[in-house]
């Protein structure tokens, strides 16, 4: 495994699950206690906490405990790394399509001349 892709692998793994994506979407709106985050899901709290743990390990969220309440917050910096990767891929493919367009235009011009 490429050491430069490990953070991206962890982020994409964390976002591969619809429950975890929904948690991130909710936390984009602002911090929330785990109990509130877990409410929409039909699962035991320990199972839901595994999702929270995966998101924390990926660095997408952080949690802080005050008394008996654990509150989660979103970390946009980690998501920015994935966004940057997508932008790089988009640029590569845009360049390839531009090259293909140029080739097709050149070939079209050659067939029109004959």
C-alpha positions, -999 to 999 in steps of 0.1 A, spaced: 0 0 0 13 34 -10 20 55 22 7 86 5 -27 70 -2 -32 56 33 -50 88 45 -73 88 15 -79 50 19 -90 57 54 -113 86 44 -129 67 15 -134 36 38 -151 58 64 -173 74 37 -182 40 21 -209 34 46 -242 52 42 -247 56 80 -213 73 83 -219 96 53 -252 106 69 -235 114 102 -209 136 84 -237 153 65 -255 160 98 -223 173 114 -216 197 86 -246 217 100 -229 219 134 -219 198 165 -242 172 179 -243 147 207 -239 111 199 -274 103 212 -289 127 187 -268 114 158 -278 78 167 -315 85 170 -325 80 133 -308 45 132 -323 12 143 -291 0 160 -277 -4 195 -256 25 208 -224 3 209 -229 -6 172 -234 31 164 -203 40 183 -183 18 160 -193 41 132 -183 71 152 -149 54 159 -143 48 122 -151 85 114 -127 96 142 -99 73 131 -102 88 96 -100 123 111 -134 133 96 -149 140 131 -137 146 166 -156 139 198 -154 154 232 -170 141 264 -185 164 290 -200 145 319 -222 118 303 -226 136 269 -202 129 240 -205 156 214 -191 152 178 -178 179 155 -169 178 118 -133 183 106 -135 198 71 -98 196 65 -98 158 61 -126 160 36 -106 186 17 -79 160 11 -104 137 -7 -118 167 -26 -83 176 -38 -78 140 -50 -111 142 -70 -100 175 -85 -67 160 -96 -85 131 -112 -109 155 -129 -80 175 -143 -63 144 -157 -95 133 -174 -103 168 -188 -68 168 -203 -73 134 -219 -107 145 -234 -91 176 -248 -64 155 -264 -90 132 -278 -110 162 -292 -78 175 -308 -71 141 -324 -106 138 -337 -106 173 -351 -72 165 -369 -85 132 -382 -117 149 -394 -97 175 -412 -76 148 -429 -107 130 -442 -123 162 -455 -91 170 -475 -91 136 -493 
